[in-house]
């Protein structure tokens, strides 16, 4: 009865572990996708971000790749009933769990620094718009994609000197880049398109929102995956313990069966039992007849 209960319990834990590892495969693909997406978002505004903001996204991608390969240990170990593979799976999951918690904490810490860093970097870079091509490309990208103009509003371009020979949009004696245009109208007499409306809001709040939410998504995703991993770690160690007990029980039962067979064979065939040899050793000085 004890053996049957042990086998049933081990089988249940095995199938549960297989289900958890299958979930790991799916979540690994998901967090790799999330990590690469957030990394791409950060890359688009990388000119205004510090390099440390890329660390959590990189962590998430690496963790997803590790989990994808680690899941194989769990599947093979559960199917083969290998204590070694299951323990390796549990230990690696524990290490990955520590990395995930580190990524989540880092993301939430950096989240609090987003506003100050972006505010400083955007205001510092704006005056060099016409001097540095990388700054021009970065501002054109965020202004056209995020539907904004300037840092706080379009009037921020008043302090930026406009070189001769470069076209732009003139409004209230302020020249703003063409990427600030919200609506255009085709002028048939001049055969050109004329901007009729500018983006009213600045880019700082929108860039902060995107980076802030992305950092929060990294932290939330890492914590969610960590919760699933804790379940996987518990199942892994439970399965390893059950496998050890089952193997010990099987070995004991095998030994008992062998002993019973030997004893039964001996009791049924007493004539085949070999008598122990008697060794005669004469006393010292004994003479033969």
N, C-alpha and C positions, 0 to 999 in steps of 0.2 A: 504493500500500500504506500509506504514511504517512497519507494522507488518510482511508482507511477505518479505520485504527486510532484516529485522532483522533476521528472521528465516533462510533465504537463506545464509546470511553472517555467522551466527553461525554454520550452517551445513558445510559450506566450511572450516571454521577454525577447526571444530571438525575432519573432515576427514584428514585435513593436519596434525593435532596433532597426529592422529592415525598413519599416515605414518611416522612421525618423531619418535614416540615411537618404531615403528617397526624397524626403522633404528638404534635406540639406542640399541635394543636387539642384533642386528647383530654386531654392533660396540663394544658392551660390550664383547661379546664372542671373538671378534678379539683382543681387547686390553688385555684381560686376557691371551690369547695365546701369544701375543707379550711380555707381562710382565713376564710370566713364562719362556719363551725362553731366554730372556735377563738375568733373574735371574739365570738360569742354566748356561749361559755363564760366568757370574760373579763368580758363585760358582766354576766352573772349575779352575779359576785362583784366587780364593779367598785368597790364601796364599800371593799373591803379591799385593792385593788390601786392602784398608781400609774399615771398616764396613760402612762408610758413603756412599760408592758407591752403596750399596744395597738399600738405602732409596728410590730413584726414582722408581726403579723397583717394590719395595713393594707397593709404593703409587699407581702405575698404576694398579697392581693386585687388590688392595682394591677398587680403583675407579671403575674398571670394574664390580666387584661383587655388589657394591652399585647401579650402574646404571642398572644392570640387575634386581634388585628388585624394584628400583624406577620406572622403566618403567611400572610396573603393576599399579601404582597410576595413571599414565597418561592415560593408556588404560581404566581402570575402570571409572575414573573420566570423560573422554570424552564420554563414552558410557552411563553412568548414568546421565550425565549432572550435576555432583556434583561440585559445586563451591569450596567446602572444599578440596576435593581430588585433583582437578586441581591446587589449590593454594599450597597445600602441595608438589605436584609434581614440581611446579615452584621454590619453596623455596629450596627444596633439590637439584634441579639441579643447583641453584645458588651457594649453598655451595660446591657442587662437582666441579663446575667450578673454584672456588677459590683454591681447592686442586690441580686441574689439572695445573693451572697456577703456583702454588708453585712447583709442581713436574717438570714442564718444566724448570723453572728458575734454580732449583737445579741441574738438569741434565746438563744444559749448563754451569753452574758455575763449576761443577765437571769436565766437559769435558776439561776445560782449565788446570786442575791440573793433568790430567792423565799421561802425559809424565814424569813429575818430580817424581811422586810417584812410578810409575812402574820402572823407571830407578834406583831409590834408592833401592827399595825392591828387585829387581832381583840381583843387584850387592851385596847387603848385604847377601842374602840367598845362593848364589852360593858356597861360601867356605864351607858351612855346608852340602853339598850334600851327602857326605858319612857318616855323623854323625847323621843326623835326617831323619828318614824314610818319614815323611810328605813332606820334601823338595825334597827328591829323587823322590817321586811319582809325585809331582807337576812339576818338571823339565822334567821328562820322558814323562809326559802327553803333555806338550806344545811342546816339541821337536819332538815327534812322530806325533802329530796331526797337528802342524803348519809347519812341514818340516823345522826345524831350528836347530841350535846348538850353545850353549853358549848364552851370552848376546848380544855381537856385532858380534862375529865369533867364530869358534871352538877353536881358540888359547886362549880364556878366560880360558879354562880348564887347561892351563899351571900352573896357580897359585893355583890350587886345588890339595891338596895332595891326592895321590891314595893309599889306604891301601893295604897291601899284602893279597892275597887270593881272591881278587875281580876282576872279569874279566872285560875287556873293550876293546876298540879299540885303538891300538897304532899307531900314525902317527907323524913323526918328533919329536920323544921323548916326545910326548904328549899323555896322555891316556884320551880318551873321553868316555862317556857312550855309551852303545849299542843303545840307543834311537836316537843317532845322525846319525846312518847309513841310507843312502838313498837307496843303492843298495847292494845286496848280491849275492854271487856266491857259488854254491855248489862245494866243493873240494872232489872228489871221493876218493883220496888216504887217506884223514883223516876222511872222512865221516862226515864232518861238513860244515857249511855255513860260508863263509868268506866275510867280508864287503869290497866292492870294491870302494865305493863312499860315501862321507860324505855330509851332508847338508852344503852348503856354507855360507848361511846367518844366522845372529844371530836372536834370538827370540824377542828382545826388540821391533824393529819396527813392527813386526807382532802382538804382544800382544797389543801394543799401538793402532794399527789400529782397532783391534776388539773391544776393550773397548771404543775407541773414537767414532766409528760408532754406537755402541750400545747406548751410552749416547745420541748421536744425534737423533737416532731413537725414543728414549723415549720422547725427547723434541718435535720432529716433530709430533709424534702421539698424544701427549697431546694437542698440539695447534690445530691439526685438529679436534679432538673430541670436544675441547672447542668451535670451530666455529659452529659445529652442535648444541651444547648445547645452544648457544645464540639464535639460531633460535627456538629451542624448548621452551626456556623461554619466548620469545616474543609471540609465539603462545599460550602458556599456560595462560599467563595473559590476552591476547586478548579473549581467549575462556571464561575465568572466568568472564570477564566484559560483554561479550555477553550473557552468561547464566543469569547473574543478571538482565540485561536489559530485556531479553526475559521473565523471570519469573515475573518481575514487570509488563510488558505489558500484560502478560496472566492474572495476578491477576486483573489488571484494566479492561480488557475486560470482565472478568467473572463478576466483580462487575457491569459493565454497563449493561450486559445482564440480570442480576438478577433485577436491577432497572427497566429496560424496561418491563420485565415480570410482575413485581409487579404493575407498573403503568398501563399496558394494562389490567390486570385483574381487577383493581379497576375501570377503566373507563367503562368497559363492564358490570360490576355488581355493579351498585351504590346502589341497594336495599340491597345488602349484607353488605354494609358498616355499621358498628356499630356507632350509635351516641354517642358522649361523654356524660357520665352521668352528670346530673345537681344535685348539692348538695345544699339543702336548709338549711341555717343556720339562725335560728330566732334571732332577735335582743334581746339584754338583756332587760328584763322587759316586753317583748311582751306577751300579754295574748291570750290565745286561745279562740275561739268563743264558 
